[in-house]
Amino acid sequence: MDMLNLYITYRPLRIGWCVRSNNIDDLRKAIFLSNILWGGRFNPVVPVDNEALALQLVNVFRIDALYPIRDDPEINDFVGKLQYRQWPIIHRSIVVGDSRYLQHPPFVTVLDIYHALVGLHEEYVKDLTQPKLSACLYSWEETDPLNDVFLATFGAYPPITDVPIDYSGMMKKALAAQEVTITRDSAVPPETLQKMYPSKITEYLLKKSAHSGWPWGCPGLYMGDSHDYEDLVAYWNLRAASIDLLFYDPSQKARLDPLKNAWLGRLTEWISKSSGRRFPENRIAIWSKDRNSLIPSDILSQNRMRCTADEHIWNALNITPQIVHFKEHSVLASVTDDYPPRAIFQLPEKPFLDDPQLMHQHLVVSVHALVDISSELATFSPPFIPELNEHYGRKFYYSYNQARAEPSGVGIITSTTTNNLTLRALDVQELIQKIFSTSGIEAKPSQAGRVTSRLIQQMGGLQGCRVFKIAGVRRLIEKYKPNQSFTKSAAIQIIGQNDPTTGHPNYARYESLCLEYNPRLRKWKPEHAFLYLLKKRVFMVGLEFRCPQCELEFWRVLDDVGSEAKCEYCGTQFEVATQLKDHDWAYRRSGLFGREDNQEGGLAVSVVLQQIDTAFTRDMLFTTGMELSAVSPQINCETDLVIVHPEREGRIGLVISECKTRGKIEAADVQNLTRVVDALPRNRFDVFLMFAKLAPFSAEEIATCKMAQGDGEPRVIMLSERELEPYFMYELAEHEFVMRRSHALSLEDMAEATIEVYFNPVLKTGN
């Protein structure tokens, strides 16, 4: 049984509060509910009336579950379109039950602040004569002009009539919290931000995954109207993205100036101490909902920058909301030997209460395999494709609606009382078929794909295929038909590509190509490559005999040779010993390599995969040979190879490929694959067309492939023997062409290198 090293993180569910625009009651209810949830401050509000903006918010915040703030046809319609983010808990409400029924007291279905209050009490209050923190429950009049600003900033607990659990009483008891009233006729004291208030409690113990990016992640002020619904939503969502902001309404200048001045003073000091690290330009962000908003000159001073909170900032290119989580852990999982393999592991220490009475509360256990030890047929590292959440739930876990795709793993939604998990590796071929099905394309394995897959398995995996980088090895396989025999000396000469005049091998560039671990070998020679091929049963050794009766020659594999042989043509039996004098061994292609179909092009595919696997080192998923079909757009073609690889900023690279040994890349090949690529959604995938062959491309082929480039980002990748044979993909090309880099670490790098080498080449001086 193998062991798998897993990186485990507990985190609260990130909930998207689905509301109707300009409905202040919806917004208030969402904020109230956020304050009773651990991590609730980081749950965004999603106005469903603007569907384009709502979808952007869902994607950029990587929302785990959408929660309709009320029963409304438009809200329900929006949620119904995103089934892969459906509510994952059997109870459809955040709070279930009624305090009037003592036998069945109300309970919360997701991780609530009760756990945080207990932790804060243990750390700062318990057994101390004076608490080490100052906790306040702020209150204000409902008619206060700053009512909603205070609610969004400091937080408050919902009325007991709406949520039948006394969270205010819990906070008072656990933290000795004082009730403080903010009056409408006086300034807000600067020290209010230094207290422990409800909104701040929701952040307790939570760490942030990454910074939101400069300049969008810089702290500052939100300039807006305290009665403007859009301003309030923008302010809430910016803070939910982990941007530290304070709302400032110029019409409430007298009340807010002391708080604003204290806040800006703290930020100036904070940014100054962080200079050159977190905030490279020492600037404070001044936000407003549009560029037309008037900003007083004293606020928009020289060391401050203006930011606009319009819908464009949520396009995943500007703000990157952080995922909040608890402390990370590393655990070892036992991996079973069956297929697909299962990983079984104990969950690490919990930062929350493991109380059976809280079994109804749920959170996310994020699981990331540090090294994916599963075979090339299955994976414990699924790609970040939220549309496949249901597939991950059914196959990776055991519940269709409780798995969530994450950029570096999978999140499992489970109860706070769960102590162990069992996960199943995903079948890679089935996974890639599901990826195509999300775009309406049916994919199924082709005969060529099955042959290539078996070839790779016979060689012991992708790195076992590196022997096919050697041009002489490929020539040897091509030269002899399955029924033709050859000698060892002839094979070694072909592998070494011996010079016909001198007889010396032309093998220098392959001498450092390590085929398998052997510390005694510093330089690999043609005979070593031949022995490796024998070991992998690419060739089999036998003997050739001449029948003494019919005088026809036939071959016998060594395992079948005895003291007597029987002619396969006339049936004559004769003594083998009579023909062994000075007899040389005879070799023939065997197994898949004994087929007349040249392994259905499998050599080219295996070399391409081996080279990309070497360049990327990890996280590549692939399947060989798929038949693709769709009705609209009309698709009916075959691809030799599909590769799935994580690219930048959580996006997924998807490669559709045509691979040839020596054949020509035809215009029809390019047109067919272009049709497939154009049918795949750009909001989720960076799609590439790869054309590869184990020979040079002609000028005509280059021009044909260039036609598939399109008008957007580079998407065509071309690989010839020049890129496939060296260890580093472009180490030969960089001697010939002007290139920005000689190594490719991503599919995007390979597409850019294709432009430099094939489409717009610039020769180096002297070439």
C-alpha positions in Angstrom: 0.0 0.0 0.0 1.4 3.4 -1.0 1.3 6.6 1.0 0.1 10.0 -0.4 1.2 13.3 1.1 -1.8 15.6 1.4 -2.0 19.3 2.2 -5.2 19.8 4.3 -6.9 23.1 5.1 -10.1 23.8 6.9 -12.1 26.8 5.7 -15.6 28.3 6.0 -17.9 27.9 3.1 -17.9 31.0 0.9 -21.5 31.8 0.4 -22.9 34.1 -2.3 -26.0 36.0 -1.0 -28.3 36.2 -4.0 -30.4 39.4 -3.7 -32.5 41.6 -5.9 -31.0 45.0 -6.8 -32.2 48.1 -4.9 -33.9 46.0 -2.3 -32.3 47.3 0.9 -34.1 44.6 3.0 -32.3 41.9 1.0 -29.0 43.5 1.6 -29.6 43.9 5.3 -30.6 40.3 5.7 -27.5 39.2 3.9 -25.3 41.3 6.2 -27.1 40.1 9.4 -26.6 36.5 8.3 -23.0 37.1 7.5 -22.4 38.3 11.1 -23.5 35.0 12.6 -21.1 33.0 10.4 -17.4 32.4 11.0 -15.8 34.0 7.9 -19.1 35.6 7.1 -17.5 39.0 6.4 -15.9 37.5 3.3 -19.2 36.3 1.7 -20.2 38.6 -1.2 -23.6 39.9 -2.2 -24.7 38.9 -5.7 -27.4 41.1 -7.2 -29.1 38.8 -9.7 -30.8 41.5 -11.8 -27.5 42.2 -13.6 -26.7 38.6 -14.7 -23.4 39.5 -16.3 -22.1 41.1 -13.1 -23.6 38.3 -11.0 -21.7 35.7 -12.9 -18.5 37.7 -12.6 -18.9 37.8 -8.9 -19.7 34.1 -8.6 -16.5 33.2 -10.6 -14.0 35.7 -9.1 -15.0 35.0 -5.5 -15.0 31.3 -6.2 -18.3 30.9 -4.4 -19.0 27.5 -2.9 -22.7 27.8 -2.6 -25.4 30.3 -3.7 -28.0 31.2 -1.1 -31.3 32.8 -2.1 -31.9 35.5 0.4 -35.6 35.0 -0.1 -38.0 33.0 -2.3 -38.1 35.0 -5.5 -38.6 33.8 -9.1 -35.7 35.8 -10.5 -33.3 34.7 -7.7 -34.4 31.1 -8.0 -33.9 31.3 -11.8 -30.4 32.5 -11.5 -29.5 29.9 -8.9 -31.0 27.2 -11.1 -28.7 28.1 -13.9 -25.6 27.3 -11.7 -26.4 23.9 -10.5 -22.7 23.2 -9.9 -22.8 25.8 -7.1 -26.1 24.5 -5.6 -26.7 24.5 -1.8 -24.9 21.4 -0.6 -26.6 20.8 2.7 -29.9 18.8 3.1 -31.3 21.7 5.2 -32.1 24.5 2.7 -31.8 27.3 5.4 -28.9 28.8 7.3 -30.9 28.5 10.5 -33.3 25.7 11.1 -35.8 25.3 13.9 -37.6 27.4 16.4 -36.6 28.3 20.0 -40.2 27.6 21.1 -39.6 23.9 20.8 -37.2 22.9 23.5 -36.9 19.3 22.4 -35.7 20.4 19.0 -33.8 23.7 19.5 -32.8 25.8 16.5 -29.4 25.1 14.9 -27.2 26.6 12.2 -26.2 24.5 9.2 -22.8 26.1 8.5 -19.9 27.1 10.7 -21.1 29.9 13.0 -19.4 32.3 15.4 -20.1 30.2 18.5 -16.8 28.5 17.8 -15.0 31.8 17.4 -16.6 33.2 20.6 -15.4 30.1 22.6 -11.9 30.5 21.2 -11.7 34.2 22.0 -13.0 33.5 25.5 -10.4 30.9 26.1 -7.6 33.1 24.8 -8.5 36.6 26.1 -11.1 36.3 28.8 -11.1 33.1 30.8 -9.6 33.1 34.3 -8.4 36.8 33.9 -9.4 39.6 36.2 -9.3 41.9 33.2 -10.0 40.7 29.7 -7.2 41.2 27.2 -9.6 42.6 24.6 -12.3 45.2 24.6 -15.5 43.9 23.0 -18.4 46.2 22.0 -21.9 45.6 20.7 -22.6 48.8 18.8 -26.2 50.0 18.3 -27.8 53.0 16.6 -31.2 54.2 15.6 -32.8 52.6 12.6 -33.5 56.1 11.3 -29.8 57.1 11.5 -28.6 58.2 8.1 -25.5 56.0 8.6 -27.6 53.0 9.7 -26.6 50.7 6.8 -23.0 51.9 6.8 -22.6 51.0 10.4 -24.3 47.6 9.8 -21.8 46.9 7.0 -18.8 48.1 8.9 -19.3 47.1 12.5 -21.9 44.4 12.1 -24.9 43.5 14.3 -26.8 40.3 15.1 -30.2 39.7 13.6 -33.3 40.2 15.7 -34.3 37.1 17.7 -37.6 37.1 15.7 -35.6 36.4 12.5 -32.9 34.1 13.9 -34.0 32.4 17.1 -30.5 32.2 18.6 -29.3 34.9 21.0 -25.9 35.7 19.5 -25.8 39.1 21.3 -26.2 37.3 24.6 -23.4 34.8 23.6 -21.0 37.7 22.8 -21.8 39.5 26.1 -21.2 36.3 28.1 -18.1 35.1 26.3 -16.3 38.4 25.8 -17.8 40.6 28.5 -19.0 42.8 25.7 -20.3 46.3 26.4 -23.3 47.8 24.7 -22.3 51.1 23.1 -24.8 53.4 21.4 -23.7 55.6 18.5 -25.9 58.7 18.6 -26.9 60.5 15.5 -26.1 63.9 16.8 -22.4 63.3 17.7 -19.2 62.3 15.9 -18.2 58.6 15.7 -15.3 58.1 18.2 -12.0 57.0 16.5 -11.5 54.2 19.0 -14.6 52.3 17.7 -12.4 50.6 15.1 -10.0 49.3 17.8 -12.7 47.3 19.6 -13.8 43.7 19.0 -17.2 44.1 17.3 -19.4 41.4 15.5 -17.9 41.9 12.0 -14.3 41.5 13.4 -15.3 38.3 15.3 -16.1 36.6 12.0 -12.4 37.0 11.0 -10.9 35.3 14.1 -8.1 32.8 13.3 -8.6 33.1 9.6 -5.6 33.4 7.3 -5.7 34.9 3.8 -4.5 32.9 0.8 -2.9 35.7 -1.1 -2.9 39.4 -1.6 -5.6 40.9 -3.8 -3.0 42.5 -6.0 -1.7 46.1 -6.4 -3.2 48.6 -6.7 -6.6 47.0 -6.2 -5.7 45.3 -2.9 -4.5 48.5 -1.2 -6.4 49.7 1.8 -8.2 53.0 1.9 -11.5 54.8 1.8 -14.8 54.1 0.0 -16.4 57.5 -1.0 -20.1 57.1 -1.4 -23.6 58.0 -0.4 -24.8 56.2 2.7 -28.3 55.9 1.2 -27.1 54.6 -2.2 -27.8 50.9 -2.6 -25.0 50.4 -5.2 -22.5 52.2 -3.0 -23.4 49.9 -0.1 -23.1 46.7 -2.2 -19.8 47.8 -3.7 -18.4 48.7 -0.2 -19.5 45.3 1.2 -18.1 43.3 -1.7 -14.8 45.1 -1.8 -14.3 44.3 1.9 -15.5 40.7 1.2 -12.5 40.6 -1.2 -10.3 41.3 1.8 -9.6 44.9 1.0 -9.5 47.0 4.2 -11.8 50.0 3.6 -13.8 52.5 5.6 -17.0 54.1 4.2 -16.9 57.9 4.1 -20.0 59.9 3.1 -19.0 63.6 2.6 -22.6 64.6 3.6 -21.8 63.2 7.0 -18.5 65.0 7.3 -18.9 66.2 10.9 -19.7 62.8 12.2 -17.2 60.8 10.2 -14.2 63.0 10.0 -12.6 62.0 13.3 -13.0 58.3 12.4 -11.7 59.0 8.8 -8.7 60.9 10.0 -7.7 58.3 12.5 -8.1 55.5 9.9 -6.0 57.3 7.3 -3.4 58.0 9.9 -3.2 54.3 10.8 -3.0 53.4 7.1 -0.2 55.9 6.4 1.9 54.4 9.3 1.0 50.8 8.2 1.9 51.4 4.6 5.1 53.1 5.5 6.3 50.1 7.5 5.3 47.8 4.6 7.1 49.8 2.0 8.6 47.8 -0.9 6.9 44.6 0.2 3.1 44.6 0.3 2.5 48.1 -1.0 5.2 49.0 -3.5 4.1 52.6 -4.1 3.0 53.6 -0.6 -0.4 54.7 -1.7 -3.9 54.7 -0.2 -6.8 53.7 -2.4 -9.8 56.1 -2.7 -12.7 54.1 -4.1 -16.0 55.4 -5.6 -18.6 53.7 -7.7 -17.8 55.6 -10.9 -15.3 58.2 -12.3 -17.9 61.0 -12.1 -18.1 60.9 -8.3 -16.7 64.1 -6.7 -13.8 63.5 -4.4 -12.7 66.4 -2.1 -9.2 67.6 -2.9 -8.0 67.1 0.6 -8.8 63.4 0.4 -7.4 62.7 -3.1 -4.0 64.0 -2.2 -0.7 63.3 -3.8 0.0 60.0 -2.2 -3.4 58.5 -2.9 -4.8 56.8 -5.9 -8.3 56.7 -7.3 -10.1 53.4 -7.9 -13.5 52.8 -9.5 -15.8 50.1 -8.2 -17.6 49.5 -11.5 -18.5 46.0 -12.7 -15.3 45.7 -14.8 -13.1 45.3 -11.7 -14.7 41.9 -11.1 -13.5 40.4 -14.4 -10.8 38.3 -12.6 -8.0 40.6 -14.1 -8.1 43.3 -11.5 -9.3 42.3 -8.0 -8.5 38.7 -6.8 -10.5 38.0 -3.7 -8.6 36.0 -1.2 -9.8 32.7 0.1 -9.8 32.7 3.9 -8.9 29.6 5.7 -7.5 28.2 9.0 -4.1 26.8 9.7 -2.7 24.4 7.1 -1.7 20.8 7.9 0.1 18.0 6.2 -1.2 14.4 6.5 -0.3 11.0 5.1 -3.0 9.0 3.3 -3.0 5.3 2.7 -3.6 4.5 -1.0 -5.2 1.3 -2.0 -4.0 -1.0 -4.8 -7.4 -1.3 -6.5 -8.6 0.8 -9.5 -9.3 3.6 -9.2 -7.1 3.8 -6.1 -8.6 5.3 -2.9 -6.8 7.6 -0.5 -7.9 7.1 3.2 -6.7 9.5 5.8 -7.5 10.9 9.3 -8.4 14.6 9.4 -5.9 16.8 11.4 -6.5 18.8 14.5 -9.6 21.0 14.2 -9.6 24.8 15.0 -13.3 24.5 15.9 -15.4 22.6 18.4 -15.8 18.9 17.7 -19.1 18.7 19.6 -21.8 16.1 18.5 -24.4 18.8 19.2 -22.9 20.8 16.4 -23.0 18.0 13.9 -25.4 19.9 11.6 -22.8 22.6 11.0 -20.7 22.3 7.8 -17.4 23.6 6.5 -15.0 22.9 3.7 -12.0 20.5 3.9 -9.6 21.5 1.2 -7.5 18.6 0.0 -4.4 19.1 -2.2 -2.1 16.2 -3.2 1.5 17.6 -2.8 2.7 14.8 -5.2 0.2 13.0 -7.3 1.4 9.4 -7.0 -1.5 7.9 -9.0 -0.8 6.5 -12.5 -1.2 8.3 -15.7 -4.7 6.7 -16.0 -6.0 8.3 -12.8 -5.4 11.4 -10.7 -5.8 12.8 -7.2 -5.3 16.3 -8.6 -8.4 17.3 -10.5 -8.2 20.5 -12.6 -10.0 23.7 -11.4 -13.2 23.4 -13.4 -16.2 24.3 -11.2 -18.6 23.1 -13.8 -17.4 19.6 -13.0 -18.3 19.9 -9.3 -21.0 17.3 -9.6 -18.7 14.9 -11.4 -16.1 15.4 -8.6 -18.7 14.8 -6.0 -19.9 11.5 -7.6 -16.4 10.1 -8.5 -13.8 11.8 -6.3 -16.0 11.8 -3.2 -19.2 9.9 -2.4 -21.8 12.7 -2.5 -22.8 14.4 -5.8 -23.2 17.9 -4.3 -20.5 18.1 -1.7 -17.3 18.6 -3.7 -15.9 21.9 -5.0 -13.1 22.4 -7.5 -10.3 24.6 -6.2 -7.2 25.9 -8.0 -4.9 23.6 -6.2 -7.2 20.7 -5.2 -10.7 19.8 -4.2 -12.8 21.1 -1.4 -15.1 18.6 0.4 -18.1 20.0 2.3 -18.6 18.0 5.4 -19.8 18.2 9.0 -17.7 19.6 11.8 -17.8 16.2 13.5 -16.2 14.3 10.5 -12.9 12.8 11.5 -11.7 11.0 8.4 -12.2 11.0 4.7 -11.9 8.6 1.8 -11.3 9.9 -1.7 -11.1 8.1 -5.0 -8.7 9.0 -7.8 -10.5 10.2 -11.0 -10.2 8.3 -14.2 -8.4 10.7 -16.5 -10.0 9.6 -19.7 -13.5 9.9 -18.2 -12.6 13.3 -16.8 -11.5 14.7 -20.2 -14.7 13.3 -21.7 -16.6 15.3 -19.1 -14.7 18.4 -20.0 -15.7 18.2 -23.6 -19.3 17.4 -22.6 -19.6 20.7 -20.8 -19.3 22.3 -24.2 -21.7 20.0 -25.9 -19.0 17.9 -27.6 -19.1 14.1 -27.3 -15.7 12.5 -26.9 -14.9 8.8 -27.0 -11.6 6.9 -27.3 -10.4 6.0 -30.8 -8.6 2.8 -31.8 -5.4 4.8 -32.3 -5.8 6.2 -28.8 -6.1 2.8 -27.3 -3.0 1.6 -29.1 -1.0 4.6 -28.0 -2.2 4.3 -24.4 -1.1 0.7 -24.3 2.3 1.5 -25.9 3.0 4.1 -23.1 2.0 1.5 -20.5 4.3 -1.1 -22.1 7.2 1.4 -21.9 6.5 2.0 -18.1 5.0 5.4 -18.5 5.9 8.6 -20.3 9.5 8.9 -19.2 10.0 5.3 -20.4 9.2 6.6 -23.9 12.3 8.9 -24.0 14.1 6.2 -26.0 11.9 7.2 -29.0 13.6 10.6 -29.0 16.6 8.8 -30.7 16.1 9.2 -34.4 18.0 5.9 -35.0 15.5 4.0 -32.8 12.6 5.3 -34.7 14.4 4.4 -38.0 15.0 0.9 -36.8 11.3 0.4 -35.9 10.3 1.8 -39.3 12.9 -0.1 -41.4 11.8 -3.7 -40.7 8.4 -5.1 -41.1 6.9 -7.3 -38.4 7.9 -10.5 -40.3 11.5 -9.3 -41.1 14.4 -10.3 -38.9 17.6 -8.4 -38.2 20.8 -8.9 -36.3 22.0 -7.1 -33.3 24.9 -5.5 -35.1 22.6 -4.2 -37.8 20.3 -2.8 -35.2 23.1 -1.0 -33.4 24.4 0.5 -36.6 21.0 1.9 -37.4 20.4 3.3 -33.9 23.9 4.9 -34.0 23.2 6.2 -37.5 26.7 5.1 -38.5 28.5 7.1 -41.1 28.6 5.0 -44.3 32.2 6.0 -45.0 33.9 5.9 -41.6 31.5 3.5 -39.9 31.5 5.7 -36.8 28.2 6.3 -35.0 26.6 9.7 -35.2 25.3 9.5 -31.6 26.9 12.3 -29.7 23.7 14.3 -29.0 22.1 11.2 -27.4 24.9 10.2 -25.1 23.5 12.1 -22.1 20.0 10.8 -22.7 19.5 8.7 -19.6 17.1 5.9 -20.4 17.0 4.4 -16.8 18.9 4.7 -13.6 22.4 3.4 -13.9 25.1 5.2 -11.9 27.9 3.4 -13.7 27.0 4.8 -17.1 28.1 8.3 -17.9 27.7 8.1 -21.6 24.9 6.1 -23.3 25.8 4.2 -26.5 23.6 2.7 -29.2 23.9 -0.8 -27.8 22.5 0.5 -24.5 19.5 1.8 -26.3 19.0 -1.5 -28.1 19.2 -3.5 -24.8 16.6 -1.1 -23.3 14.3 -1.8 -26.2 14.7 -5.5 -25.6 13.9 -5.0 -21.9 10.7 -3.2 -22.8 9.9 -6.0 -25.3 9.8 -3.7 -28.3 11.9 -6.4 -29.9 12.1 -10.1 -29.2 15.1 -12.3 -29.7 14.8 -15.6 -31.6 16.4 -17.8 -34.2 16.0 -18.3 -37.9 15.9 -21.8 -39.3 16.0 -23.2 -42.8 13.8 -26.3 -43.2 15.9 -29.2 -44.6 12.8 -30.5 -46.5 11.2 -27.4 -48.2 14.2 -25.1 -47.7 12.0 -22.2 -46.6 13.2 -20.0 -43.8 11.1 -19.3 -40.7 11.7 -17.6 -37.3 11.1 -18.9 -33.7 11.0 -16.7 -30.6 13.7 -17.9 -28.1 11.1 -19.0 -25.6 9.7 -21.5 -28.1 13.0 -23.0 -29.2 13.6 -26.6 -28.0 16.0 -29.4 -29.1 13.7 -30.0 -32.1 11.9 -27.6 -34.4 9.0 -28.1 -36.7 8.8 -26.3 -40.0 5.8 -24.0 -40.0 5.3 -24.5 -43.7 5.6 -28.2 -44.4 5.6 -29.6 -40.9 9.0 -31.4 -41.1 10.6 -32.1 -37.7 14.4 -31.6 -37.5 17.1 -31.3 -34.9 17.9 -27.6 -34.0 21.5 -28.4 -33.1 22.4 -29.1 -36.7 21.8 -25.4 -37.6 23.3 -23.6 -34.5 26.9 -23.5 -35.7 28.0 -19.8 -36.1 24.4 -18.9 -35.8 23.6 -15.3 -35.1 20.5 -14.2 -33.0 17.6 -12.9 -35.0 15.4 -10.1 -33.7 11.9 -9.0 -34.7 9.4 -6.4 -33.6 7.0 -7.7 -31.0 3.6 -6.9 -29.3 2.3 -3.5 -30.3 5.4 -2.9 -32.3 4.7 -6.0 -34.3 1.6 -4.4 -35.9 1.5 -3.4 -39.5 -0.2 -0.1 -38.7 3.0 1.6 -37.3 1.4 1.7 -33.9 -1.3 4.1 -35.2 1.1 7.0 -34.9 1.7 6.2 -31.3 5.5 6.9 -31.4 4.9 10.6 -32.3 2.3 11.0 -29.5 4.5 9.3 -26.9 7.5 11.5 -27.7 5.4 14.7 -27.6 3.9 13.7 -24.2 7.3 12.7 -22.8 8.8 16.1 -23.8 5.9 18.1 -22.3 5.9 16.0 -19.2 9.6 16.8 -18.8 9.0 20.5 -19.3 6.1 20.9 -17.0 7.2 18.3 -14.4 3.8 18.0 -12.8 0.0 18.4 -13.0 -0.4 17.4 -16.6 -3.4 15.2 -17.5 -3.8 13.7 -20.9 -5.5 11.1 -22.9 -4.6 9.8 -26.3 -6.7 9.5 -29.4 -10.3 10.8 -29.1 -13.1 10.9 -31.6 -15.0 14.2 -31.3 -18.4 14.9 -32.5 -21.1 17.6 -32.0 -24.2 18.8 -33.9 -23.8 22.5 -33.4 -21.3 23.5 -34.4 -20.9 20.5 -36.7 -17.8 18.6 -35.5 -16.8 15.1 -36.6 -13.1 14.5 -36.4 -10.3 12.8 -34.4 -7.6 14.3 -32.3 -4.4 12.3 -31.5 -3.9 13.9 -28.1 -5.7 16.0 -25.5 -3.7 17.6 -22.7 -5.1 19.4 -19.6 -2.7 21.6 -17.7 -3.2 24.4 -15.1 -2.1 27.7 -16.4 -1.9 31.2 -15.0 -4.4 32.6 -12.3 -6.4 29.4 -12.0 -7.2 29.1 -15.7 -7.0 25.7 -17.4 -4.9 25.1 -20.5 -6.5 22.6 -22.9 -4.6 21.2 -25.9 -6.1 19.6 -29.0 -3.3 18.0 -31.1 -2.5 16.4 -34.4 0.7 14.3 -34.3 2.5 12.8 -37.3 5.6 10.7 -37.6 6.6 11.9 -41.1 3.2 12.5 -42.7 2.1 15.9 -43.9 -0.1 18.2 -41.8 -3.1 18.8 -44.1 -5.3 21.8 -44.3 -8.3 19.5 -43.3 -6.5 18.6 -40.1 -6.1 22.2 -39.2 -9.7 23.1 -40.1 -11.2 20.2 -38.1 -9.2 21.0 -34.9 -9.9 24.8 -35.3 -13.6 24.0 -35.3 -13.2 22.1 -32.0 -11.1 24.9 -30.4 -13.6 27.6 -31.4 -16.4 25.6 -29.7 -14.7 25.6 -26.3 -15.5 28.4 -23.8 -12.9 31.1 -23.3 -14.1 32.1 -19.9 -12.8 28.8 -18.4 -10.1 27.5 -20.8 -7.0 28.7 -22.6 -7.3 26.4 -25.6 -4.3 25.6 -27.8 -3.9 23.7 -31.1 -0.8 21.6 -31.3 0.8 20.3 -34.5 3.7 18.0 -34.0 5.8 15.7 -36.2 9.0 13.7 -35.9 10.5 15.5 -38.9 10.9 19.1 -40.1 7.9 21.1 -41.1 7.7 22.3 -44.7 7.0 26.0 -45.5 3.5 24.9 -46.7 2.7 23.2 -43.4 3.9 26.2 -41.4 1.6 28.5 -43.5 -1.3 26.1 -43.0 -0.9 25.9 -39.3 -0.5 29.7 -39.0 -4.0 30.1 -40.4 -5.4 28.6 -37.1 -3.8 31.4 -35.0 -6.9 33.6 -35.0 -7.0 37.3 -33.8 -6.7 36.7 -30.1 -3.9 35.4 -27.9 -1.4 33.0 -29.4 -2.9 29.5 -29.5 -1.0 27.5 -32.1 1.9 25.3 -30.9 4.2 23.6 -33.4 6.8 21.0 -32.4 9.2 19.2 -34.8 12.1 16.8 -34.1 14.2 19.9 -33.4 12.0 20.7 -30.3 11.2 17.1 -29.4 14.6 15.4 -29.4 16.6 17.6 -27.0 16.1 17.5 -23.2 15.1 21.2 -23.1 12.5 21.9 -25.7 14.0 24.9 -27.4 17.7 24.4 -26.7 18.5 23.8 -30.4 16.1 26.5 -31.6 17.7 29.2 -29.4 21.0 28.7 -31.2 19.3 29.5 -34.5 16.6 32.1 -33.7 16.3 35.1 -31.5 14.1 34.0 -28.5 13.1 35.4 -25.2 13.5 32.1 -23.4 14.8 28.7 -24.2 12.6 26.9 -21.6 8.9 26.5 -21.8 7.1 26.2 -18.4 3.6 26.6 -19.7 1.4 26.1 -22.8 1.4 29.9 -23.3 5.2 29.8 -23.4 5.1 27.2 -26.1 2.6 29.2 -28.2 4.8 32.3 -27.9 7.9 30.3 -28.9 6.1 29.0 -31.9 5.7 32.5 -33.2 9.4 33.2 -32.6 10.5 30.0 -34.3 8.0 29.4 -37.1 5.7 32.3 -37.8 7.9 35.4 -37.3 11.4 34.0 -37.0 14.4 36.2 -36.6 17.7 34.4 -37.3 20.7 35.1 -35.0 23.6 36.8 -36.6 25.8 34.3 -38.4 23.0 31.8 -39.1 
